[in-house]
């Protein structure tokens, strides 16, 4: 029975000969969740600390409604979602919120600026979050 020890000291045990692909699949979901959560966390904290850098991304209909405060509230929401995802608490709720937030960001970005590299990046993150949300609905095999 092979035991694979990862750089962080955690171990994965397999009851059969294992390929590199199987090892990657075993650690992939956790790594994927952490990657997207830290993306949310990074942007969330950045929006809280430096809201002036982000006011240009607000939709035009919100530009005159306390833009700095709106950006900071959005930053808090991103941070809460990131911490919720990382905690593993209520995964359907937090991955649902992450997916909805990215959907909103992607649509607003497209409506404001059209087809840009930022739209492509955020669209890819949206699909990534949606896939992780869908994974929360999979039933475990007994």
C-alpha positions in Angstrom: 0.0 0.0 0.0 1.9 3.2 -1.2 2.0 6.2 1.1 2.8 9.5 -0.5 4.2 12.3 1.8 3.6 15.8 0.5 5.9 18.8 1.2 3.5 20.1 3.9 4.0 16.8 5.8 0.5 15.4 5.0 0.2 11.9 3.7 -2.0 10.2 1.1 -2.4 6.5 1.4 -3.5 4.3 -1.5 -4.6 0.6 -1.5 -3.2 -0.1 -5.0 -0.2 0.9 -7.2 -0.7 4.5 -7.9 0.1 6.8 -10.9 1.2 10.4 -10.7 -2.3 11.4 -12.1 -4.0 9.6 -9.2 -1.9 11.4 -6.7 -2.6 14.8 -8.4 -6.3 14.0 -8.4 -6.2 13.2 -4.6 -4.6 16.5 -3.8 -6.2 18.6 -6.5 -9.6 19.5 -5.0 -8.0 20.9 -1.8 -5.4 22.8 -3.8 -8.1 24.2 -6.2 -10.2 25.4 -3.3 -7.3 27.1 -1.6 -6.2 28.8 -4.8 -9.6 30.4 -5.5 -10.1 31.2 -1.8 -6.7 33.0 -1.7 -7.6 34.9 -4.9 -10.8 36.1 -3.2 -8.9 36.9 0.0 -6.2 38.8 -1.8 -8.6 41.0 -3.7 -10.8 41.4 -0.7 -8.1 42.7 1.5 -6.7 44.9 -1.3 -10.2 46.5 -1.8 -10.5 47.2 2.0 -7.0 48.7 2.2 -6.9 50.6 -1.1 -10.5 51.3 -2.2 -9.4 54.2 -4.5 -7.7 51.8 -6.8 -10.9 49.9 -7.4 -13.6 52.7 -7.8 -13.0 52.7 -11.6 -14.4 49.2 -11.7 -17.7 50.2 -10.2 -20.6 50.2 -12.7 -21.4 53.7 -13.9 -24.8 53.7 -12.1 -23.0 53.3 -8.8 -20.2 55.8 -9.3 -22.0 58.6 -7.3 -23.1 56.4 -4.4 -20.3 56.4 -1.8 -17.8 54.6 -4.2 -15.1 54.1 -1.6 -17.5 52.6 0.9 -19.1 50.3 -1.8 -15.6 49.0 -2.7 -14.8 48.4 0.9 -18.1 46.6 1.5 -17.3 44.5 -1.6 -13.8 43.8 -0.2 -15.4 42.6 3.1 -17.8 40.3 1.2 -14.9 38.8 -0.8 -12.9 38.3 2.4 -15.9 36.6 4.2 -16.5 34.3 1.2 -12.8 33.4 1.1 -12.7 32.6 4.8 -15.9 30.6 4.5 -14.5 28.6 1.6 -11.2 28.0 3.5 -13.1 26.9 6.6 -15.1 24.3 4.8 -18.2 25.4 6.7 -21.4 25.4 4.6 -19.6 24.7 1.3 -22.7 25.0 -0.9 -23.4 28.4 0.6 -19.9 29.8 0.2 -19.2 28.3 -3.2 -22.6 29.6 -4.3 -21.8 33.1 -3.1 -18.3 32.9 -4.8 -20.0 31.8 -8.0 -22.6 34.5 -7.9 -20.0 37.2 -7.1 -17.8 36.1 -10.0 -20.9 36.0 -12.3 -21.7 39.6 -11.3 -18.1 40.8 -11.7 -17.8 39.1 -15.1 -21.1 40.4 -16.5 -20.4 43.9 -15.2 -16.9 43.9 -16.6 -18.2 42.7 -20.0 -20.9 45.4 -20.1 -18.5 48.1 -19.0 -15.4 47.2 -21.1 -16.4 44.5 -23.5 -14.2 41.5 -24.4 -10.9 42.1 -22.6 -8.2 40.0 -21.0 -9.7 40.8 -17.6 -13.1 39.5 -18.8 -11.4 36.3 -19.9 -9.6 35.9 -16.6 -12.7 36.5 -14.5 -14.7 34.3 -16.8 -12.3 31.5 -16.2 -12.4 32.0 -12.5 -16.2 32.0 -12.7 -16.1 28.6 -14.4 -13.6 27.3 -11.9 -15.9 28.4 -9.0 -19.0 26.9 -10.7 -17.1 23.6 -11.1 -16.2 23.6 -7.4 -19.8 24.5 -6.5 -21.1 21.6 -8.6 -18.6 19.3 -6.8 -20.3 20.1 -3.5 -23.5 18.5 -4.9 -21.9 15.2 -5.8 -23.0 12.3 -3.6 -20.4 10.2 -1.9 -20.3 6.6 -2.9 -20.7 4.2 0.0 
